[in-house]
Amino acid sequence: MQKARPPIPPDEASVTTVNLGKKFPRSPRWAVKNLSFSCRPGTITGLIGENGAGKTTSLRMISTMLSPTEGSGTVCGHSLKAAPTRVRQNLGVLFGGTSGLYERLSAAENILYFARLNGLEPGEGEKRLAELSRLFGMESFLHRRAGTFSTGMRQKCLIARAIIHDPAVLLLDEPTTGLDFSTRRSIYRFILQQKELGKTILFSSHDLNSVQEICDSLLVLHKGRLAAQGSPETLSREGSLERGISELTGSIQ
């Protein structure tokens, strides 16, 4: 069963990649090439770029769902290649879309099933479920079948399921796509709360306004390569993050 995880030293990066790359068979180009960065506990890092820039592929390699073609990486000191199980134990992962729930099960049953898969004792899982239900305002639909959920309800359930084991690192791929304003704001509040708890959050998004508001640092991907990284302020031009990113990526052929 899951045991308490010792705290990560504040000077230790919880996510690192060194020249990480992925080339799919029969593809003429690299999906991701020479990706090197690090994220520390208690920080929010935004992964931004156009469709096809390599954001999802990068997150899938860090989650160990895809094996890198080259390079290396670690999560909480564990190698992506040598210790994928230990990596996954420290991750909460959500990829784009709202599919993946068991439609005939309730929100509570979906979440508690993943609690068991992650080694939580029944009582521990129930306690954690109650905390997350309050956090996301899920009380009204916690015991309804997932097949009846709205998009916002499904996304809240998927995020709660991903973090039921209280992971140190959150990988979120487009967590607010298709959500209404109120639900988007609640997801961003949750991300900020996780930062205050010392978690490391790495997420991709097209919502530059919100990214600029909540992120400590940004990774700008362009055609599979890291075009720039830094704080939203340092990457902006004349107060506009969108203008700054356009200038950075426009200068790369």
N, C-alpha and C positions, 0 to 999 in steps of 0.2 A: 504494500500500500504506500501511497505518497507520504513522504516525510518532509518536515520543514526544511526549506531551502536556506542555506546560510546566506547572509546579505552579500551583495556584490561590492567589493571595494570601490569607493567613489572615483578612484583614479584609473579604473579598469574599463575599457570599452566593452560594452555588452554585445555589439555587433561590429564585425570587421570583415572587409573583403579586400583581397590583394590580387589585382589583375584578373578578376573573375570574368569568364567569358563563356558564351554558349553559341555553338553553330549547329543547326539542325541538319540532318542528312538531306542531301539533294538541294539544299538552299545555297544560292550563290554568294550570300553575304552572312556576316556574323549578326545574330540577333542582339547580342551584347558582347562588348569587347573592352578589355582592360579596365574593368570597373573596380576602383579602389576608393574606399571611404571607411569611416568609423562613426559609430553612434555611442553616446554615453548614457548611463542611467539618468533618469529624470529629464530627458530631452525629447522633443518632437521633431522628427525629420520628415520633410515632404519630398516625395519623388514625383517630379513633374516632367512633362514632355508631351509631344503630339502622339496620336495613336500610332502604334508601331515603333515607338522610340525605344522600347525594351523595358518598360516599367514592370509589367506583369512577369516577364521572363526573369528579371532580376529578383523579384520577390519570391518566385517559385524556386529559384536556386537557393536562396537563403533559407527557405522553408524545408529544403531537401526534397521537394516534390520533383525537381529536375536536377539531374546530375550535371555539374559544370563540365564543359569541354576542356577548360584550362583555368588556372588560377586556384585560389584557396579562399576560405572564409571561416569565421568562427562565430558562434553564438554563446555568450556567457562562458567563453574559454573553451568550448567544445567544437571540434573540427566538423565542418559540413560533410566531409568525405569519410573521416575515420570514426566519427561518433554521431551518426545521424539520429539515433534514438535519443541520446542525451540532448541533442539540439532541439528535437521536437518537444521534449518534456519542458523546455523553457520557453516555448512559443505559444502564443495565441494567434491563430491564422484565420483571416477572412478574405476570400477572393470574390471578385466582382459578380454581381447577380444575386438573386434572392432564392435560387433553387438550393436543394440539398437537405431540406427538412423532410422528416417522415410525415406525410400528409395526414395519415390516420391517427397520429399521436398528438397529444396536446403539447403546448409550449413547454410545460413542466416536464413531461415525459421525454421530449426531445433533449432538453438540457440535462436532465438527470442521467440519461443514457450515456451522454458524453462524460459526465462526472465519473461514472463507473469505469468507463474506458480509460480515463486518466488516473485511476487508482484512488479516488476519494472514497472514504467510508460513507455509508448511507447517511448517517447523521450529519457529517461534514458537508456532503453534497446538498442536503436540504437547507442547511444554514446558509450556504453560499448562494443557493437559488433565491432564498428570501431577500438577501442583500441586493442581488442583481435585479430582482423584480421591483424592488423599491427604487433602485437607481434609474431604471429605464421606464418606470411607470407601467409595468406589465400586469399589475394586479387584475385588471378587468378582463384580460384574455389569457391569463396564465393556464387555465384549465380548458380552454377551447381547442378544438382540433386545428392543426396548422393549415389544413386545406381551406379554411374559412378566412384566413388572415389577409389584411391589406398589405401593400408593399412595405409600409413603415413598420407594421407589426412583425412581419417576417424578418426584416433587417435587424430589429431589436433582438429577436429571438436568436438569430444567427450569431450576433456579436456576443450575447450572453453565453451561448453554447461554446463559443471559441475561447472564452476567458473563464469558464467555470472553475478551472484548476488554478486560477490566480497566477498566470505565467509572468515571468520577468520582462518579456519582450512581446510586443504586439506588432504583427504585420497585417496591415489592412489595405486591400486593393480596392480603390474607389468605393469607400464605405458609405458615401452619401448619394451615389448616383440614383436618380429616379425618385428621390424622397422629397416630400414637401418641405417648406421652409421651417416649420416647427420641429419636424423630426430631424432635419439636418442640424439645427441648432442644438438639439438634445444630444446628438452624436458627438458634436464638437465639444460640448460641455463635458461629456464623458471622457473624451481624449485628454482634455486639460486636467480633469480629476486624476486620471491615471498618471500623468506627469507628476502631479503633486505627491503621489504615492511612491515616486522613485522609479516608475516603469520606463522602459525605452519604447517609444512608438515610432514606427516607420510606416508611412502610408502614402499611397499614390492618389492624386486628385487632379481634376481639371478646374476646380473652383479656386482660382487664384486669389480672390478676395479673402476667402477664409484661410487659405494657406498662408497668406501674408500676415493674417491676424494671429494665428496660433503657433506657427512653426518657429523653432529656434534656428533651424538651418534647412537649406534646400539643396537637392541634387537635381540638376537639370540634365536630362538625357536627350540626346539628339542622334538619330540614326544608330542607336545601339551603343553610343559612347557618351562618357560623362563630359558634357560641354562646359559645365561650371558648377561650383559648389560654394556655399556661403550663406550668410544670413539674408533674409528678405531685403533688409535695408541695403546691404552691400551689392545686391544683384539688381536693385531698382535703378531706373534712369529717370531723372526729373520727377521723382515721387511715384513712378509707375513701374510696378513689377512686370506687367505684361510687356511694356516697352523695352525694359532691360533684357528680358528673356528673348524677345524678338531680335534684338541687336546681337545678342550672344550667339544664337543659333543661326542667324542669317549670315554670319561671318564664317560659318563652317560649311564646307562643301562636301 
